[in-house]
Amino acid sequence: MVQLIVGKKGKGKTKQLLDKVNGAVTETQGSIVYLDKSGKHMYELNNKVRLIDVSEYMITNSDEFLGFISGILSQDRDLQQMYLDSFLKIACLEDKDMQPVVDKLEKFSEQFKVDFVLSVSLDEAELPEAVKSKVIVSL
């Protein structure tokens, strides 16, 4: 399953995402990964959550980003949840159509039984129609 937390920059999406990931630690038996554009939130995450600073990996387009996600999935068969903060930025999708990447994440989710929660810096009205049903929080 892919879920979205949406709202313009500065509306509190990251706080919502951090609360959700830290709450999931007690309920999830498998691994949890948190992808971000920096290591800034390291001390706000439960120590059982693996933080990956995507900026360290020289990702320059959405295909490379999806390959990066595939690599993470291939290395951890116990992975149950992935949280992606600043999704449009880390997936190199700013000013681009996010739907194909979200569709691919949905396929990953089905195949590998991993849930994805994405923080997206757009108003709900700006989202492609096909992904609006995935919104769980709109700020």
C-alpha positions as CSV (number, residue, x, y, z in Angstrom):
1,M,0.0,0.0,0.0
2,V,1.2,3.5,-0.8
3,Q,-0.1,6.4,1.4
4,L,0.4,10.1,1.0
5,I,0.7,12.9,3.5
6,V,0.3,16.1,1.5
7,G,0.4,19.9,2.0
8,K,2.5,22.9,1.0
9,K,6.0,23.4,2.4
10,G,6.0,24.3,6.1
11,K,2.6,22.8,6.9
12,G,3.9,20.1,9.2
13,K,4.1,17.0,7.0
14,T,7.5,15.9,8.4
15,K,6.1,16.0,12.0
16,Q,3.1,13.9,10.9
17,L,5.5,11.4,9.2
18,L,7.9,11.2,12.2
19,D,4.9,10.6,14.5
20,K,3.6,7.9,12.2
21,V,7.0,6.1,11.9
22,N,7.8,6.3,15.6
23,G,4.3,5.0,16.4
24,A,4.7,2.1,14.0
25,V,7.9,0.8,15.7
26,T,5.9,-0.8,18.5
27,E,3.4,-2.4,16.1
28,T,5.7,-3.6,13.4
29,Q,7.7,-6.8,13.7
30,G,9.8,-6.3,10.6
31,S,12.2,-3.5,9.6
32,I,11.4,0.1,9.0
33,V,13.3,2.5,6.8
34,Y,13.0,6.3,6.7
35,L,14.4,8.0,3.6
36,D,15.1,11.8,3.8
37,K,17.0,14.5,1.9
38,S,19.4,14.9,4.9
39,G,20.3,13.3,8.2
40,K,18.6,16.2,10.1
41,H,15.9,14.1,11.7
42,M,18.2,11.4,13.0
43,Y,17.6,12.2,16.7
44,E,13.8,12.5,16.2
45,L,13.5,8.9,15.0
46,N,13.3,5.8,17.2
47,N,16.7,4.0,17.1
48,K,15.0,0.9,15.6
49,V,14.3,2.9,12.4
50,R,17.0,2.9,9.7
51,L,17.5,6.5,8.4
52,I,18.9,6.8,4.9
53,D,20.1,10.2,3.7
54,V,19.3,9.9,0.0
55,S,21.4,12.9,-0.9
56,E,24.6,10.9,-0.3
57,Y,23.8,8.6,-3.2
58,M,24.0,10.9,-6.2
59,I,20.5,10.1,-7.5
60,T,19.7,12.4,-10.5
61,N,16.4,11.1,-11.9
62,S,13.3,9.0,-10.9
63,D,14.6,5.8,-12.6
64,E,17.7,5.9,-10.5
65,F,15.5,6.5,-7.5
66,L,13.4,3.5,-8.2
67,G,16.6,1.4,-8.7
68,F,17.7,2.7,-5.3
69,I,14.4,1.6,-3.7
70,S,14.9,-1.8,-5.4
71,G,18.3,-2.2,-3.9
72,I,16.9,-1.5,-0.4
73,L,14.1,-4.0,-1.0
74,S,16.6,-6.6,-2.2
75,Q,18.8,-6.3,0.9
76,D,16.2,-6.6,3.6
77,R,13.5,-9.4,3.3
78,D,12.2,-8.3,6.7
79,L,11.4,-4.8,5.5
80,Q,7.7,-4.0,6.2
81,Q,7.5,-0.2,6.0
82,M,9.3,2.7,4.2
83,Y,8.7,6.3,5.0
84,L,9.8,8.8,2.4
85,D,10.1,12.4,3.5
86,S,10.4,15.1,0.8
87,F,9.3,12.6,-1.7
88,L,9.3,14.9,-4.8
89,K,12.8,16.0,-4.0
90,I,14.4,12.7,-3.2
91,A,12.7,11.0,-6.2
92,C,13.8,13.9,-8.5
93,L,10.1,14.6,-9.4
94,E,9.9,18.3,-8.6
95,D,7.8,19.8,-11.4
96,K,7.3,16.3,-13.0
97,D,4.4,13.8,-13.0
98,M,4.7,11.7,-9.9
99,Q,2.0,9.1,-10.9
100,P,4.3,6.6,-12.8
101,V,6.7,6.5,-9.8
102,V,3.8,6.1,-7.3
103,D,2.4,3.3,-9.5
104,K,5.8,1.5,-9.5
105,L,5.9,1.9,-5.7
106,E,2.5,0.3,-5.5
107,K,3.8,-2.7,-7.5
108,F,6.8,-3.0,-5.2
109,S,4.4,-2.9,-2.3
110,E,2.3,-5.7,-3.6
111,Q,5.3,-7.9,-4.6
112,F,7.4,-7.4,-1.5
113,K,4.7,-6.7,1.1
114,V,6.1,-3.3,2.0
115,D,4.0,-0.3,2.9
116,F,5.2,3.1,1.7
117,V,4.2,6.4,3.3
118,L,5.2,9.5,1.3
119,S,5.4,13.1,2.3
120,V,4.5,15.3,-0.7
121,S,4.8,19.1,-0.9
122,L,1.7,19.7,-2.9
123,D,-1.9,20.6,-2.0
124,E,-4.3,17.8,-2.5
125,A,-5.9,19.7,-5.4
126,E,-2.6,19.7,-7.2
127,L,-2.2,15.9,-7.2
128,P,-2.8,13.7,-10.2
129,E,-6.4,12.4,-10.0
130,A,-5.1,8.8,-9.9
131,V,-3.2,9.3,-6.6
132,K,-5.7,11.3,-4.7
133,S,-7.3,8.2,-3.2
134,K,-4.0,7.4,-1.5
135,V,-4.0,10.6,0.7
136,I,-4.2,9.9,4.4
137,V,-3.4,13.4,5.7
138,S,-4.0,16.7,3.9
139,L,-2.5,19.8,5.6
